[in-house]
Amino acid sequence: MKQSQIFTKTRFEAPKDEVAKNAEILIRAGFIHKDMAGVYSFLPLGLRVLKKIEQIIREEMNAIGGQEMELASLQDKSLWEKTDRWNDKKVDTWFKTKLKNDTELGLGFTHEEPLTALLKDHIRSYKDLPIYPYQFQTKFRNETRAKSGIMRTREFLMKDLYSFSRDTKGHEAFYEKAKEAYKRVFKRAGIGERTYLAFASGGVFAKYSHEFQTITEAGEDVIYVDDEKGIAVNKEVYTDEVLKNLNLDKNKLVEKKAVEVGNIFSLGTRFSEALGLTFTDEKGAAHPAVMGSYGIGLPRLMGAIVESFAKNDAMVWPESVSPFRVHLIDLSQGNEEVKKAAENLYDKMLAAGIDTLFDDRDLRAGEKFADADLIGIPHRIVVSKKTEEANVVEYTNRATGKTSQVSKDEVINLLNNPLS
């Protein structure tokens, strides 16, 4: 893509009504637009990041047997009444609306109820289980106070997977697979080293649920980390009894602020019993399906990545989720020969399949570098009068800060196998 064709513009100053670093950087870089408190639109660069995160998650969910689908956002009140979750005193984040005939509907904040009801048409026998449907879908949550930029919003894209198993043993086996898949997601997204599996309250279904918490000063949660074991305990369950149960030494735990980027829950048979989702076993006896729920908020993960890698007015995206792999900067400054050289290199990069943002704009060098720092693409190539005279290009690996001169004949090979 040529940067001159992108309609979005970078901004010198952060918006006055934003205090979260992730939103400040993303708005200034032209990745997102704030429509209102807790509601953001994703612009071309931001959507490219979101889609790359989505694809990483999709690949890992498919690898453990997930089946992608998409459910409706409008929710039938009667389903939620059966599980006692329509009541605002039980769930205080509902967005509710009415049809013209006064029928009440809800905008889905999660999908246990409608999916469980739907599967009554498809699950009959033990032979139909297990199944692991999932989706990427917009969720709506009427947060009292939206905060933390894109990490806590009223409308957001979520990956929610639900497991339906014959029994607790089968559920627990898949639960462990999901746990490992989540670890791979966060590693591939670039935050694996700073993301911990954290034990949290399991409610009425299990002794614990599990959260994936990324260390950041912008985090809303407090966790206690055992670095040797690579696990953590959420403050909500930080008791001597829990530590003993998990075989954790209080003296080895370090308190840290973190943001939750994913969670997994055992649901037992609460929803299947309430909504009548049963299957027959080999002897013809009926049993409710054992369920689990597994969620990742994509904008929240994106925000956590920004909080992890942005410094002052600069961002460096992990290569796996960067909007482009390479930022090619034309510093011809009116020199037609240099301009042509930059355009020729851009064409060669496209032909080689290298995902490139080409800054072909007629701006000063300082403006281009400031924008490039803010946008955060990890590999940078500069073509200028100086480099053209030496028959080289200037290559910078922004993750390491290392800059080198590379022969024009070797630059494509370099970009296919970037220097460390």
N, C-alpha and C positions, 0 to 999 in steps of 0.2 A: 504494500500500500504506500502511496505517496502522501507525505504529511500535508502537502498543500491541498489535498482533496478531503482531509478530515474536517468536518464542520466544527468540531469542538476546539476550544481555545484553552490554553493554560492561564492560570491566574497568579498574579504576583502575591496577593494577600489571601489569607484564609478567611472564609466567611465569619462574620462576627458572632453568629449564633451557634457556632460549632466549637466544642471544646475537646472532642475526641481526635487524637492524632490521625487515626485511620481515615475518618471522614474529611479532615482538613487536607491531607495529602491527596486523597482520591478526587475531591472536588477541584482542588487547585490544578491537578494534572489532567482534568477533563475526563475522568473515568466514570463519575457518577454525577447526578444532579439531585439536590435536595428539594423535593416537592412540598413537604411539610414535615413537622416533627415526626420522626419515626417512619418516614416514607421516602424512599430514594428510587430514582430511575437510573438504570444502567446504560451508559452511553457506549459507542462502539468499542473503545479501548477496554472499558470495564466489562462489557459483555464478553469480550474475547477471553479475559481472565476467568470469568465465571464459567464459561463453557469448557475451558480446560480443566478446571476443578471438577466440573460435572463429569467429564469423560474419565478422569482418574477414578472417581467414585463408581461410575457405571462399570468399568472394567473389573474392579475389585468385587463388586456385588455379583456380577455375572460369574466370576470365578468360583464363588461359593454356592452357586445354584440359584441365584436370584433371577426372577422373571419380571422384566419391566412392564409397567402398565401405567395408566393415568386415570385417576378417579375424579369425580365431580367435586367442585368446591362447595356448591350449595348443599346444605345438609338437612335431612328430614328430622324434624323435631322429635317424632315418635321413637326413633332409634335411640336417641340420647336420653330420653325419659326412661327407657328400659334399663339403662345402666346408671341412672341417677346423676347424669352429668349435664343435663340441660339446665338445672338449677344454678342460678348465678351465685348462690352462696357456696356451691361446691366447685364451680369453675367460673372464676371472675374475669376471664379474658375473652368472653364471647363477643363477636360482632353478630348481632341478630337483625333480621330484616323481615319484611312481609310481602307476600304477593298481593296483587290487586284485590283478591278475594279475602284478604286478611289472614291467609294461612301463614303461620310463622315459619321462617327458615333461619338457618345459621350459616355463617361462612366458616368453613372448616379450619380448626386450629390443630387438628390431628385427625387420623382416619381409622382408628381401631373399629369403631361402631359400623360405619358404612361398608368397610371391607369384610368384616365378619358376616354381616347380613348378606352381602353379595355372594360369598362363598357357600352359602346354604344351597345355592343352585348348582354347585360344582363338586362338593364333597359329600360322598355317600358312604364309602367304605374305607377301611384301613389302607386299601390299595391306592387311594387317592392322596395319601399323606406320605412324607411331609411335603409342604410347598412353601416357597419363600418369595411372595410377590413384593415388589417395591415400586416407587415412583419418584419423580422429581416434580414437585408441584408447589404452587404458591399457597402459603399458610397465612392466616389472619389472626392476630392476637391483639386484643384491646388492652395493651399495656397502659397502666396508670401513668407511667412516666417513661417515655422512650428515651434511651440514653446510650452512650458508648458508640455513637456513630452507627455503622452498619452491623454492629455486633448485637444490638437489641432494638428491633424495629417492630412495627405493627403489621407489616406485610413483607414476607420474605420467601425465598425459594428454599425448599427443604427436600432432602432425600429421606424418605421414611420407608423402611422395610419392615415387614411383619412376618414372623415365622409361625407356622401351624404344624404341630407335631402330634404323634400318637400318644406320647407319654413324656414324663419328666426326663427320662434318660435320653430320649431322642432330642428333646429341646436343649438339654444341657450340652450335648455334643455339638449342635449347631451354634449355640451361644458362644462356645469357645472358638469356633471357626470365624464367627462374626468379629469377635474380639481381635483376632489376628489380622483379619481383613482391614479393620479400622486402623491398626498400627501401620499397615502398609500404605493406606491412604495418606496418613499424616506424614509418613516418611517421604512418599513421592511428592507431596505438596511442599516439601522443604522445611517442615517444622517438626520432624520426627524426634530430633535430639532434644527439643525443649518441650515435648508433649509427654505427659505421664498418664498411665492408667490409674485412675483414682477411685477408691471405694467410697460409695455414698449410700444413702438409705435405700433399702430395697422395698420399702412399704410393706404391704400385706402378702406379697407374692414370693419374696425371696429374702434371704438374710441381707444381701447387698444388691444394689445396682452398680453399674460401672460408668464413670464419666471419663472422658479424655480431656485433660486440662493442659493448656499451653501456658507456660510461664510468661507473664508480661505484667508490667506495672499498671497497665490499663485494665487488668482483670478485676472482675467483680467478686470473685471467690477467693477464699483462703484455703490452701491445702498444706499438708505436712508431708514432705518428700523424703523418701529413703533412696538416695542416689545409687547405692550399691545394688538394691533390688529392682530399681527402676519403677517403683510404684509409689502411690501417695494415698493419703486419707483426707477426705473432705472435712472441713471444720465441723460440719453438722453431725458427723459420727465420730469425732475425735474424743474417745473415752478410753480409759484404761482397759475396760473389758474388750473393746474392739481391737485395740493394739495387741492385747494378749491373744485374741482369736486369730489375728493375722500374723502373729509371731514377729511383731515389729518392736524394736527397741526405741523407746521414747527419746533417749539421748542421741540417737542417730538421725532423728527427724529434723528437717529444716522447714521453717514456715516461709511460704512464698505466696505471692499474689498470682492468680491465674485466671484465664477465661476458658469456659467450657466450650469445646469445639465439636463434641459428639457425645452421645450417651446410648446405652443399651440397657433394656429392662426385661426381666422375666415377668410375664403377666398372668401366669397360671391359667385358670379356666374362667376367670371372672367374666370376660366378654362373651366367650363361647356359650357359657351357661345362660347368661342373661338374654342372649339373642338366639339361642336354640341351634347353635352350630355343633352337630354331633356326627359321629361316624360309627359304623358297626364293625366290631372286631371279627376274628375268624369264627367265632361261635355265634355271631349274630347279636351280641349284646351292644348296646349303644353307650358311647362315651363322648364327653366334650373334648374338643381339640385343645391342646396345651399351646399357649401363645407366647410370643416375645415381640418386643418393639425395639427398633434400632434407628436412631435419627442423627442426621448431620445437617445443620443449617449452612448452606453454601455461602451466603454473604458473611455470616459470622466467621467462617473459616477464612474467607478472603480478608476480612478485617484483622483477624489474628495474625495473618501473614504480614500485613502492612505494619502492624504494631511491632512485629519481630524484626523487620528489616529496614524500616524507614529511619533515617537520621536527619534531623533538621529539615533542609530543603531537598534531600536526596532519598531516592528509593532504589533498591536493587531487587528485582523479583527473582525468586528461584526460577531456573530455566524452564522447569516443567509447567509452570502456570503463567509465565510472562506473556503479555499480549503479542509480542513478536520475539523471535530469537535474537535478531541482530538489528541494531540501529545504524543505518548508513547515513553519514552526515556529509553533505556537499558544502565545502567552504570555498567554492570557486570565486565568490565575491566579484562577479562580473567577468571573470576570465572564461571565455567560451571553450577553450581547449580543456580546461579543468572540469568545467561543467559537463562536457561531452564524456570525459573519462569517468566521471561519477555515474552518469546515466548508463554507460556501457557496463560498468561493474554491477549496477543494479539489475540490468537485464540478465547478466551471467548468473547472479545469485538466484533470481527467479527461475531460470532454466535449470539450475542445480537443485531446486526444491527447498531453498533456504528461506524460511519465513522472515521477511525483511520489512522494516519500516524505513522508508527513504525520505530523509529531510531535504527536500528540494526547494524549500522556501527561500525567498529573497530577504534574508534577515542577517543581522550581524552575528559574528561567531559567538559572542558572549550570550546572546539570546538563545541561540541554538543549543549551546552546551547546558545552559540553565534549564531549558525545557527537557533536554535529554536526561539530566540528573533527576528531574522530578518524575518523568514517565517511568524510568527505572529499568529499561531493557538491559539484560546482563552483558551482552557483547556489543561493542561499539567499533565501527570502522569510520575513519575520517579520511576524506580525499581533499587535498588542498594543493595550492601552487607548489608548496615546498615538497610535499610527498610525490607529486607528479614529476617534478624535476629529478627526483631520486629514483623514479620508477618503483615506488613502494606505496603502501598505505599504512596508516597508523591504526594499530589494533589495541583495544583496551578490554581486558577482562575485568568488569566492574566489581565482581564478587571478590577478587583478590587485589584489585587496584593496580595490577601489573600492565604496563604499556610497552609495546614493542613495535619496531618497524618490520613490516612483512612485505616480501616481494609480491608484486601484482600477479605474477604467475602462480604464486603459492597460496593466495588468499582464499580461494575456494576450498582447497584442501584443508586449510587451517580452520575454516568455519565448519567444515564437516567433522573435524576432530579438534575442537578448540583447545588452546593452550591452557594449562592449569594456572 
